[in-house]
Amino acid sequence: MPRLCGALADTDGSVHFELDFGRDELGISYVDVRATGSLSVTCQRTLEPFDLPVTVDTRLGLIRQEREEAGLPPDCEPLLVAEDGRLNPVDVIEDELLLALPLIPINPDSSLPDEAISQEPETSGEGQSENPFAVLRELKK
């Protein structure tokens, strides 16, 4: 899974997955994808790696042409398959794990550095900041 490995801080670990193929009552082919595991990502607050628990549980409707997407039930995400109907399970799992990753991973146990917390905003000598529109108020008079 080279695309997934490129998004991770460390490639050690494992993910457990299940793929269940079937047809629904309308005859639409689908695959249920379930995966659980822990992926090592870099916290964007502290820039330290942490293990992010990931759970995937989704149903993908198998379609061969984009126009078939309109016929899928609302609980199905479309998955475009090749004309020969073959599907690479590793690619499906990798796609779903990539979609489960947050855009900006932040470790919930992390906190801001003390330097960022202790800085106080600068104020004018009077203890209050000047109103930037005070000059306009004077012009209006």
N, C-alpha and C positions, 0 to 999 in steps of 0.2 A: 504494500500500500504506500507507494512513494509520495503521493500527494498528501496523505494524512501525516506521514513521517515528517514532511517538510513543515507542517504546522505545529509540531510538538517540540517540547524542550528536550525530551528524552524518549527514545523508542522502546525502552524496556517496558514490560507489562503485558497484559493480555486482555482480550475482550471476548466474552462469551456471546454467541449469537445463535438465532434460529431463523430459518426461512421456511415458511409454510406456503405452498402453492395450491391454488384451487380456482374454482369458478363459482361466482355468486348465482343467485336465483335468476338473474337476467342473462346469464351465460358469459359474463365478462370475466376474463382471466385476471388473476391478481396474485400478488405475493405479499404475505405478511412478514415484516422484518422486525425482529426483536433483538436487541443487543444491550448488554450491560457490561460495564468495566470502568476502569479508572485510567484517564489519560493525563500525561504529564505536560502541562502548559506553563508558559511564563506569565506571572502576574504583572500586569501593566502598571501597578501602583508601586511595587517594590522591586520589580525586575528579577524576582527570585522564582525558581520553578516550584510548582505545587501540583498535587494530584487532584484532578477534577473528576468527580464521579459523573458518568454519562449513562443515560438510559434512553433507548430508542424503542418506540413501539408505533409502527406506522403500517398502513396498507397502501401498496402501490398497484394501480391498475395498469396492466400490460397492454400497450397500444402499439400499432405498427405505423400509423400515420397520425400526424398532429390533429387532424380534423376529428379523430375518434375521441379526443379528450372531452368534447362536449357531452358524450354519452356516458361518462363515468359518474358514479354516485358521488355525492358531496364529501363523503369520508375517505375518498380515494385520491391519492396524488398520482399524476400520470407518470409512467415510465416508458419511454420510447425504446422499443427493442428492434433489433435488426430484422430484415425481411425474412431471414431463415428461422426466426423465432428463438434463436439462441441467446442466452443470458449468462453473463459472467458473474457469479455470486460475489466474488471478491470486490468487483467494481461497485455492486449495489451496496454492500456493507460499508465500503469506504466512503461512498457518496453520503450515506445517511449519517455516518459518524462525523464527517466534515460539516454537515448541516447542523449537527447537535452542538458543535463547538461555539462558544460565545464569540462575538466579534471582538470584544475587548475583555479578555479574561482577567478577573480580579479575585484574588484569594479572599474569601470571606473572613478569614482569621487575621488578615493583615491590617495595619493601621498606617496613617500618614506619618512621615518622619517628624520628629520634634521640631525641626527647623520650620517646617511648613505650618505647624499648629501655633507656635509661639509668636509668629510675626503679627504685629498689630498694624493696622492701616495708619498711615500718616495723617495727622489732622493739622489744621491751621492753629496759630497761637491762641485763638479764642476758645479752642476746644470744640468748635463746630466748623465744618467745612463750609466754604462760601457757596452760595447759590450761583450756579453758572448763568442764570437768567436775571440776576439782579441788575446787570447793565441794561438789559432790555426793558425792565420795569422803569428805570430812570428815564429812558428815551421816550417811553409812552406818556410820561407826565407832561 
